[in-house]
Amino acid sequence: MHIEFRHLRTVKAIHEAGGLARAADLLHITQSALSHQVKALEEQAGVELFIRRSKPMKLTPAGIRLLRLAERILPEIAALEEDFKSLRSGRSGRLHIAIECHACYEWLFPVLEQFRKAWPEIDVDIRPGLSFDALPALGREEVDLVVSSDPEQIQDVEFTPLFDYEPVFVAAASHPLAQRPYIEAQDFAGETLITYPVERTRLDIFSQLLIPAKVEPRSVRQVELTAMILMLVASNRGVSVLPDWVVRQVKYSSDYVTRPLTRGGLTRRLYAATRSEDVQKPFMSHFIRLARSEAVKLQRVPAPA
């Protein structure tokens, strides 16, 4: 047998309407066309599906079995059609995020909270285990957006600017380097540098300053939480380099100060990397707008002097 969705809809409509004339109206076809469709379906099945002599028309045992199939299948088809409609309109979808910037967790969660309220049907998740393999994971469609400060030329991937930030030196107010107007690479040679537990090449202090200058700190201490980094810095257990917006947001205490790196300071930019086909999706563009808006709020908060 070759049963189509229209056959299931026909059986269900005739059962609910009790006759061909009313069922034809429900299905928006002529009674003649509906009668021919039923006859062709019965010829395929090799059995009668309706008792035509009864009023209202009743299903035969074979017709009842087909009706039960229609009652199971048609609601699932309707739900699938609604899902596809939502996908076409951009109301539903998936936004799985990988983050190459460890500090970005501090900024991202307020963005996600606003996004969740605006797009409740979007499946949102953060994939922390992919942070060191984020861009390849984007190409494999394991994630849908990567927050990165290192744009690359990758086919079918677009890097949309989010916001600029300044990596700043952070030290206890009593630290000798806190008296300097700015900090150079050589100043780290005798210091304990407190960083996030990520590869050096993904830390601004190494990629932008220490590695090019071939300077190695006295020691490196890795700490997971921003608040703990600032607590250790305020206790004069070491120095750190953090994005300026991170220091503004956490506001641990007044016992530490920030200074620019180099005379002119350093400026970095965060990007949202997405597959080119996803850039224009309404929920994706809204997420990027929210991200930029949250960054503006952070940059308005005064940093420690």
N, C-alpha and C positions, 0 to 999 in steps of 0.2 A: 504493500500500500504506500501511496504517496500522500501523506496527510499534511496539509498546510495550516498555518495559523488561522486563515479565513474559514477553514472547515470547522475548527474548534469554536470560533466565534459564532458560526452559523448554528451549530448544534445548541450552544448555550442560549442564543437569542430565541430560537424557536421554542426551547423548553420554557424560558421565562415569559415569552409572549403568548404561548398557547396556540399559535397558528402562523401560517405563512405570511398572511397579509401584514399583520402587525410586526412580525419579525423583520420583514422586508423594509418597513419604515424605520425600524431601529438601526438597521444596517445600511440604510440609505442606498438601496438597490431596488430594482423592480421585483414584483412577486414572481414573474416568469423566470428571471435570472436566478432567483433564489431556488425555485423549484428544480431548474436544471442542475444547479449545484448540488442539491440534495440527492437527485437521481444519480449523478456521476459519482458521488461519494459512496452511495449504496452499491453501485456496480463495482467499485474498487474493493469494498469490504466483502461483497458477496453475500450480504445479509441485509434485511430491512432494519433501518434505524428508528423509524417512526411508525406508529399506528395511526394511519391517516383517517380511519373511519370514526375515531373518537373526537369529541369536542369537549375541552381543548385537546389539541394533538398531544399524544403521549409518546414517550420513548419506549422502544423495545429494550429487552435486557442488553442487547449489543449497543444500543444508543446510550443507555445509562452508563456503560463502561466508557464510552467516548466522552460523555458529559463529565465524568469524574476526572478524566485526563484534562479536559478543558479547564476545569476548576482549579487544577494544580498548576497548569502551565501558564495560562493567560495572566494571572496576577504577577508571576515572575517576569513575563515579557513586558507587562506594563511598568513594573519597577525598573527594568533594564532600560526601557525607553526614557523614563524620567531621569535616570542616571546619565544617559547620553545627552539628554537635553541640558542637564546641569553642567556637564563637561563643556558642551558647546558654548554655553552662556558664561562659563567661567565661575559658576557658583560653587562647584565642587572640584576636587582634585587632590593632589599630594604636594606637600612642601617639606621634604626631608633635607635637613641642613647639615653640612659639615663645616667646621671652623678651623682654619689654619692659624688664626690669631687666638692664643690662649686667653688673653685678657678680655676678649670680646664677649665672654659669657656675662660679664658685668653689665654690658650695654645691651645684649641681645634679649634678655628675659623681659624687660619692660616693653620692648618692641613686640615680642611674641604674645604678651598678654593683650595688648591692643589689637593685634592681628586676629587672635582667637575670637574676640568678641565681634569683630567685623565679618569674619569668614568662618562661622561655626561648622560648616560642612567640609572644610579643608582638613585633610589628615596631616597634622604637623608633628614633626619629630626632629630631634637633634641626634646626629650619629657621631659621638665623640671618638669611637674607635677608628674612624676613618680620617682623623685629622692629618695624619702623615701621608695619606694616599688619596687626598680629597679630590683633586682634579681628575685623575684617572677614574675615580669612582663616579664622578659626574658624567664622564663619557660612557660608562657602563650602565648609566641610569640607576645606580644604587642610591644616589642623592640627586636633589633637584637644584640646589643652590650651595655655593661655597663662598664663605667669607674669607677673603685673601688680600694681602697687601703686595702680592707678587704676580702681576698680570703676565700671561704668556700668550704666544701666538698658537692657538689651538683651533683646529678646524671645527666649525659648528658650535663654538663656545664664545660667548660674549662677556666682557668684563665691564659692568656698569659702575661708574664711580659712586661711592656712598658719601664719604666725607674725608677731609684731610685732618691729620692730627700731628702733634709734635712729640716725639720721644724726649722725655725730660729726665735729668739726673735728680735723684731723691736721696737726701741724707739727713741725719739728725741735725737739728738746729745748732748743736754744739760741735759738730764735726768741722775740722779745719777747712775742708773743701766747700763748706756752706758759705764761707766768706768770699769765694771767688765769684766774679760776674758771670762766668761761663766755664764749662768743663771740657778739657781736651782728652784725647785718647790716652796720653801718657799718665794722666792723673789716676787712672785705674790700676796702674802697675802694682801699687802697694796695697790694694784694697780687696776686701772680701765682697764679691759681687753676688747679690741675691737675685735669682731669676726664676721664672717659671720652669717647670720640668719638661722642656721641649728641646729639639735640636738647635744647636747654636745658629745654624743658617736661617732659622725662623725667628730669631730674636734680633730686634733692630740694633741693639747695642753692639752685637757682634757683626752682623751683616753690613751695617752702615758705618761703623766706626773702628772697632777693635781689629777685626780681620784685615781690612785694608791698611791699617796702620801697623799691623803685626805686633800688637800689644796684648799681653796675657795678664789677666788679673792675678793677684797673689793666690786667690782661691775662689771657687764658685760654689755657692750653696743654692740648691734648688728647693723651692717652696711652692706648693700647689695653690694656696689661697692668697688673693691680693691683700686682704686685711692682715694676714699673718706677715706678709712681706713688709707692710708698712709698720706693723708693730715691732718687728726686728730692727728695721731702719731707725725708728724713733728711739729704740733702746741702744743705738750705736753698735749693733752687731754686724753691720755691713752697710753697703750702699746699694742702690738699685737704679734701674732705668725703666720707666713705665710710660705708657701713653698719657699725655696731659689730661685727657678726659677721664681716665681711670682714677687719677689722683683727685680730680674734682668730685667724682661720683662717690668714692668710698669715704673720704673725709674722716679718716681714723682718729687723728689727734692734731694738735698744733705743735707737736714736738719735732716735726720734720719740715724741711723746706725743699723747693725745687729750683733747679738752675738749668739754663739751656745747654745743649751739647754743641760745642764749638761756638765761635764768635757770632756766626750768623744763624745758629740754630739749625735743626734738621726738620724737614717736613716729609711726612709719609702720607699715603692715601690708601684707604680701604676700598675694596671693590666687592661687588656681588657677581660672582661668576655663575652663569646659567647657560643652558643649552639655547641656541639661537631660536629654536622653534617655540621656546617658552617665554621669551622676553616680553611679548605683548599680551600674555594672559592677564586678565584683569587683577586676579589676586596676587600675581607676581609683581606687577607694577605697583600695586598698593603696598605690598610689603616693603618695597624699596623706598617709597615715599615715607612710610612710617619710620624706617631706619634713618633716613636723612633728618626727619623732624626730631627724633629722639637725640640725634647727635647735636643738633642746634641747641637743645635744652641743656645738654651737658656742657657745652662750650660757654654757656652764659654764667655758669657757676664759677666764682673766683677760685683760683688755685692758691695753695699755701704760699706765703710770701718767701 
